[in-house]
Amino acid sequence: MGLPVLDLFLHFSYARETGVLEVAYRHANLESSSWIAWAINPTRKGMLGAQALVAYRSSTSGVMRSYTSSINNYTWNARNEWRSSHIYRFLDLLSGKNTATKSVNENMLLVKQIHGMMNAVSWGILMLIGVMAAKYMKTYERLDPTWFYVHVVCQTTGYFVGLIGGLGTAIYMARHTRMRTTPHIVIGLFLFALGFLQILALKARPDKDHKYRKYWNRYHHTMRYIVIILSVYNIYKGLAILHPAGSCWKIAYTTIICAIATFAIGMEILQFKKRCGGMFCKKTKDLEADQTSIYVA
């Protein structure tokens, strides 16, 4: 059995009568600092439960050294990622036929990319648009109550997209990679809890003229800014985990965030001018009214 792209060859003979399996492994064109390994899983399909033989060249003596190791999980470092290229194949010892299967790294990378995309769109973009709709659209009377519906649709859509896609893929990765608890995971779970509280807060929103409405507004506004800050921060932490594939994603997401921030700054300037203009007009009218009173008197 050969993998010519990797210059890797595996020769074997199996005696059915005695149950003896003889294997010869050859990997050509390797650097002196590289290590090689192959494993066999006698109990089930896949990587978990496989018994591996790892070999490397001693940096001092140049002699090949080897040791055995069992594969009990897919977590090889703190980021729960496989850093090496690897392929596993199903080999029928009786017929000699073998079939290739996608590596765990490829599968998990795809799941991580879906996880990152869903969360970036939901928590990192839709949530921000919903907040800006509530903050800027409602200052225009003709957009009332349109701003409220835009706000609710963006926030609820963002939450449930993140819940189904983001949390769903996170659960899948947790079950298949036994990943450890990290700040990224803790913040993500905390955000889902805060988002759920924000949805419940809509049901408890007092009327505009209610005496407790101002306290509800303070709570709701404070919570939304906490969610935004933590969301953007956690998205960047997630993109760092996708290194090096996350570098392009980081550039794209940063570009979108900068565009949203530029729009927000522009709206703040317009609202500032609007407030200042309104104050100036009010002072002018008050001054004219005072002068009229003096003239009449």
C-alpha positions in Angstrom: 0.0 0.0 0.0 1.5 3.3 -1.0 0.8 7.0 -0.6 3.1 8.5 -3.3 2.3 12.1 -2.5 3.7 11.7 1.0 6.4 9.3 -0.1 5.0 6.8 2.3 4.7 3.0 1.8 3.3 0.3 4.0 3.9 -3.4 3.2 2.2 -6.2 5.1 1.5 -9.9 5.1 -1.2 -11.6 7.1 -1.4 -15.3 7.9 -5.0 -16.2 8.4 -4.2 -19.6 9.9 -1.9 -18.2 12.6 -3.3 -14.7 12.9 0.2 -13.2 12.5 0.5 -9.8 10.9 3.9 -8.6 9.7 4.2 -4.9 8.7 7.0 -3.0 7.1 6.7 0.8 7.1 8.8 3.1 4.9 8.7 6.9 4.7 11.1 8.5 2.3 12.6 12.0 1.9 12.2 13.1 5.6 14.2 15.8 7.3 16.4 14.8 10.1 14.3 16.8 12.6 11.0 15.1 11.5 9.2 12.3 13.3 7.0 9.6 11.8 4.2 7.4 13.2 1.7 4.8 12.2 -1.0 3.1 14.2 -3.4 0.2 14.0 -6.8 0.0 15.6 -7.7 -3.6 16.3 -11.1 -2.9 18.0 -13.0 -0.3 16.0 -12.9 2.1 13.1 -11.3 5.6 13.4 -8.4 7.0 15.4 -9.6 6.5 19.0 -8.3 3.3 20.5 -5.5 2.9 18.0 -2.1 1.7 19.1 0.6 3.9 17.6 4.3 3.4 16.9 6.2 6.7 16.9 9.8 7.0 15.7 12.3 9.9 15.6 16.0 10.5 15.0 18.1 11.4 18.0 19.6 14.8 17.6 22.8 13.8 19.4 23.5 10.3 18.1 21.5 10.2 14.9 20.1 6.8 15.9 16.4 6.2 15.2 14.5 5.8 18.4 10.9 4.6 18.8 8.2 4.2 21.4 4.5 3.1 21.5 1.5 5.2 22.4 -2.2 4.7 22.5 -4.5 7.3 21.0 -7.3 8.0 23.6 -8.4 11.4 22.4 -7.9 14.0 19.7 -6.5 16.7 22.1 -2.8 17.0 21.4 -2.2 20.5 22.7 -3.9 23.4 24.6 -5.8 24.5 21.5 -7.4 21.1 20.9 -5.9 20.9 17.4 -3.9 18.5 15.4 -0.8 20.3 14.2 0.5 17.5 12.0 -0.7 16.1 8.6 -2.2 12.7 9.0 -4.4 10.3 7.1 -6.0 7.1 8.3 -7.2 4.2 6.1 -9.3 1.2 6.6 -7.4 -1.9 5.6 -9.0 -5.3 4.9 -6.3 -7.9 5.8 -8.0 -10.7 4.0 -8.5 -9.0 0.6 -5.7 -6.5 0.8 -8.1 -3.7 -0.2 -7.9 -0.3 1.6 -10.0 2.8 1.6 -8.9 6.3 2.6 -10.9 8.4 5.0 -10.8 12.1 5.7 -8.4 13.0 8.5 -9.8 14.2 11.8 -8.0 17.5 11.2 -9.9 18.2 8.0 -13.3 17.3 9.7 -12.7 19.4 12.8 -11.3 22.3 10.7 -14.5 22.4 8.7 -16.7 22.3 11.9 -14.5 25.0 13.4 -14.9 27.2 10.3 -18.7 26.8 10.4 -18.7 27.6 14.1 -16.6 30.7 13.6 -18.7 31.9 10.6 -22.1 31.4 12.4 -20.9 33.2 15.5 -19.3 36.0 13.6 -22.4 36.7 11.6 -24.8 36.3 14.5 -23.1 37.7 17.5 -20.5 39.9 15.7 -22.7 41.5 13.0 -26.4 41.0 13.4 -26.3 42.0 17.1 -24.4 45.2 16.2 -26.9 46.1 13.5 -29.7 45.5 15.9 -28.2 47.8 18.5 -27.5 50.6 16.0 -31.1 50.3 14.8 -32.4 51.0 18.3 -29.9 53.8 18.9 -30.0 55.7 15.7 -33.2 54.9 13.8 -35.5 55.8 16.7 -34.3 59.4 16.6 -36.3 59.9 13.4 -40.0 60.1 14.1 -40.9 58.7 10.7 -39.0 55.5 11.5 -41.1 54.8 14.6 -41.9 51.9 15.2 -39.9 50.5 12.3 -36.7 50.7 14.3 -38.2 48.5 17.0 -39.0 45.7 14.6 -35.6 45.9 12.9 -34.0 45.8 16.4 -36.0 42.8 17.5 -35.5 40.8 14.3 -31.8 41.4 14.3 -31.3 40.5 17.9 -33.5 37.4 18.0 -32.2 36.1 14.6 -28.6 36.7 15.8 -29.3 34.8 19.0 -31.0 31.8 17.5 -28.5 31.5 14.6 -25.7 31.5 17.2 -27.7 29.0 19.3 -28.3 26.5 16.5 -25.1 27.0 14.5 -22.6 28.2 17.0 -23.6 26.3 20.1 -24.5 23.2 18.0 -21.1 23.0 16.4 -19.4 23.6 19.8 -21.3 20.6 21.3 -20.2 18.5 18.3 -16.6 19.5 18.8 -16.8 18.8 22.5 -18.2 15.3 21.9 -15.6 14.4 19.3 -12.5 16.1 20.5 -12.9 16.2 24.3 -11.7 19.8 24.2 -10.9 21.4 27.5 -12.7 24.3 29.1 -11.1 27.6 27.9 -11.9 31.3 28.4 -13.4 31.3 24.9 -15.9 28.6 25.8 -16.7 30.2 29.2 -17.4 33.6 27.5 -19.5 31.9 24.8 -21.7 30.2 27.4 -22.0 33.4 29.4 -23.1 35.3 26.2 -25.8 32.8 25.5 -27.1 33.3 29.1 -27.0 37.1 28.7 -28.8 36.9 25.3 -31.5 34.8 26.9 -32.0 37.3 29.6 -32.3 40.1 27.0 -35.1 38.1 25.2 -36.9 37.7 28.5 -36.5 41.4 29.2 -38.6 42.2 26.2 -41.5 40.3 27.7 -41.1 42.3 30.9 -40.7 45.8 29.3 -43.0 48.4 31.0 -45.0 50.9 29.0 -43.4 54.2 28.0 -45.1 56.2 30.7 -44.6 53.6 33.5 -42.5 54.8 36.4 -40.1 51.8 36.2 -39.5 52.2 32.5 -36.3 54.3 33.0 -34.8 51.6 35.2 -35.6 49.0 32.6 -34.0 51.2 29.9 -30.8 51.5 31.9 -30.6 47.7 32.5 -31.4 46.9 28.8 -28.9 49.4 27.5 -26.1 48.3 29.9 -26.6 44.6 29.0 -26.5 45.2 25.3 -23.1 47.0 25.5 -21.7 44.2 27.7 -22.9 41.7 25.1 -21.4 43.6 22.2 -18.0 44.0 23.9 -17.8 40.4 24.9 -19.0 39.1 21.6 -16.4 41.0 19.5 -13.7 40.0 22.0 -14.7 36.4 21.9 -14.9 36.3 18.1 -11.3 37.4 17.9 -10.3 34.8 20.4 -12.0 32.2 18.3 -10.3 33.4 15.1 -7.0 33.1 16.9 -7.8 29.4 17.5 -8.2 28.9 13.8 -4.6 30.0 13.1 -3.4 30.1 10.4 -6.7 29.7 8.6 -8.2 32.4 10.8 -5.9 35.1 9.6 -7.9 35.8 6.5 -11.1 35.6 8.5 -9.7 38.1 11.0 -8.9 40.6 8.2 -12.5 40.2 6.7 -14.2 40.5 10.1 -12.0 43.5 11.1 -13.0 45.2 7.8 -16.7 44.7 8.6 -16.2 46.0 12.1 -14.4 49.1 10.9 -17.2 49.8 8.4 -19.8 49.5 11.2 -17.7 51.6 13.5 -17.3 54.3 10.8 -21.1 54.4 10.3 -21.7 54.7 14.0 -19.2 57.5 14.3 -20.9 59.3 11.4 -24.3 58.9 13.1 -23.0 60.2 16.4 -21.7 63.3 14.6 -25.0 63.9 12.9 -26.9 63.4 16.2 -24.5 65.8 17.9 -25.1 68.4 15.3 -28.8 67.8 15.5 -28.8 68.3 19.3 -26.6 71.4 19.1 -28.8 72.8 16.4 -31.9 72.2 18.4 -30.4 73.8 21.5 -29.3 76.8 19.4 -32.8 77.2 17.8 -34.4 76.9 21.3 -32.1 79.6 22.7 -32.9 81.9 19.7 -36.6 81.5 20.2 -36.4 82.1 23.9 -34.4 85.3 23.3 -36.9 86.5 20.7 -39.7 85.8 23.1 -38.0 87.8 25.9 -37.4 90.7 23.5 -41.1 90.6 22.5 -42.2 90.7 26.1 -40.0 93.7 26.8 -41.3 95.5 23.8 -44.9 94.9 24.7 -44.3 95.9 28.3 
